[in-house]
Amino acid sequence: MPMNELTDNDIKAFLETAPLYSWREFKKPYANRSSLWISEIDAYCDICEQPRPFQDLRPRGGGAGMAVHALKSGTSYFTFSCVSCRKAHREYLVEQVLDDESIRIQKYGELPRSKLVRNRVLQKFLKDDLDNYEKAIVCLSHEYGVAAFAYFRRVVENNINALLDLVQEDAQSSGSDKSILDALADLRKDMPMSEKIKIANLALPSHLKLDGLNPLGRLYQVLSEGMHSLPDAECLQKATATSECLAFLVSELASRAEHRARFKSLVGKL
């Protein structure tokens, strides 16, 4: 797969989102540049309590007619300040390694340290399995693909029955077809999980089954996929997809229940 040429937008996205000690590789820029310097990133300001542009406000020398030295392997230091309050700062240390064709960059320092993002709906749903969920999030944040996928597989395995219960509750509350409700009533019987998934998928709201997809089946499929033979990058991709798919399903089903309860309460007050 051909590499993309390094741009200011790539450096911006790298500083904003890349975990510590992770590498990114790009094609060397065609236009010569003497540094990785960029003027601005976007970040959450803890003082303004909202996302803000952060800019490098240090005075910079040089100008027209000055020689442009070629970028070399080494380290780069970045510092940015919130353009609104001027009190919040972001600092980064980056290592760059260049050869004739490419440039590899690694973030090896960051202040303040990025906070791990957790899905609140999933935290509530996984209240009895938070230890595994926390380990999965930590591994995902550091791009430890095999470990992240392993922990998310365990989260799915431990909570697939609870997810099916959520589907059943949604179907009962939304007045699904009696045949589907009767089939869902059998979910607690001793039957293969694959059969339970097929039944539960029938009860999912149509907007969760776009183009005939079986999201429950795809989610359950991760439990049977070989993990140790997959490259770390593919495991990371599957772990991310598993996390997002699980969060979306739980969030959608939970919000439908909340909306129904609120609507029922409002109607009762009329």
Buried (B, 14 or more C-beta within 10 A) or exposed (E): EEEEBBEBEBBBBBBBEBEBEBEBEBEBBEEEBEBBEBEEBEBBBEEBEEEBBBBBEEEEEEEEEEEEEEBEEEEBEBBBBBBBEEEBBBEBBBBBBBEEEBBBBBBEBBEEEBEEEBBEBBEEBBEEBBEBBBBBBBBBBBBBBBBBBBBBBBBBBBBBEEBBBBBBBBBBEEEBEEEBBEBBEEBEEEEEBEEBBBBBBBBBBEEBBEEEEBBBEBBBBBEEEEBEEBEBEBBBBBBBBBBEBBBBBBBBBBEBBEEEEEEEEEEEEE
